[in-house]
Amino acid sequence: MSKGKSAGIGFFEKYLTLWVLLCMAAGILIGKYLPGIPAFLGRFEYAQISLPIAVLIWFMIYPMMMKVDFTSIKNVGKNPRGLFVTWVINWLIKPFTMYGIAAFFFYVVFKTAIPADLAKEYLAGAVLLGAAPCTAMVFVWSHLTRGNPAYTVVQVATNDLIILIAFTPIVAFLLDVSGVTVPWDTLLLSVALFVVIPLAGGILTRTLMIKNKGLEYFENQFVPKFNNVTVIGLLLTLIIIFSFQGNVILENPLHIVLIAIPLILQTFLIFFIAYLASKGLKLPHSIAAPAGMIGASNFFELAVAVAISLFGSASPAALATIVGVLTEVPVMLILVRFANRTRHWFPAEGENSD
């Protein structure tokens, strides 16, 4: 998926919203009628981190990290303007607009519908989504908009490295502003567990497999074996989380919709900022579209993992990150359609570009 063939959206990914809804229903039913299951799983914790969920999250994230060709970073100096758009949008704008939009809706617009204590944790979940730019699904969005696959790899690879440095302080700052006390050791442990270790494992696996079997085997035979692992890991994680969240959801079903509103608005806002900025810089559509998609979508696997680590599987913050999963695919498909219909806004490939 780096420079080779890029697959379109798969069966699981295409209907991800449906699977999430089914997992939500299954989890709630388990929590209500088989409470012994979440109680049993809840016993396996270390440093506030659920070990069963941690294992599933590694299944979700590790295959993604294998797909990223970090050797492409040597090309950072080429076509820099598209990278600047990606970096500025994802790290200097997106986390803060997410905070502002979510805070406005949770504390002002929905003040009478959402109690203050829940609003604070929903905001925390939104912050975690806003500080985690997309890593894996962006390859699908890039492919569907006929994006430049090699350039998309560079955008994603540099973002993954920036996450190591910027994610923790940005999240800590915004949560502190929100009035949420953040244990730095837990936050750093979360980043180590769910970014550093899968990243190192992905790089090592990629390097060894290419060295021993070649790039063509790695991309066309080895990586496809893991195509459904990420989605299955995600769906099993959601069932466990919703088994813990059952009472919260049953007591506040309207909250799912209320949480979704600011998340959807944020997605559209960030896409158009990045997309129109790329248009203003006269970047080709094959760079502009992925830049907009990276900003608009989220590394929701990381957000879910950190929310669970910081606040627990049954927390409203974890629920807010799950709503991000619920809304992402249908919204991103709308943006893909829009990007494809506005291709003529941009110069032809190689014309007035970087």
Secondary structure, DSSP 8 states (H G I E B T S, - for coil): --SS------HHHHTHHHHHHHHHHHHHHHHHH-THHHHHHTT-EETTEEHHHHHHHHHHHHHHHHH--GGGGGGTTSSHHHHHHHHHIIIIIHHHHHHHHHHHIIIIITTTTS-HHHHHHHHHHHHHHHT-B-SSHHHHHHHHTT--HHHHHHHHHHHHHHHHHHHHHHHHHHHHHTT----HHHHHHHHIIIIIHHHHHHHHHHHHHHHHH-HHHIIIIIGGGGTTHHHHHHHHHHHHHHHHHHHHHHH-THHHHHHHHHHHHHHHHHHHHHHHHHHHTT--HHHHHHHHHHHHSB-HHHHHHHHHHHH-TTSHHHHHHHHHHHHHHHHHHHHHHHHHHTGGGS--TTSS--
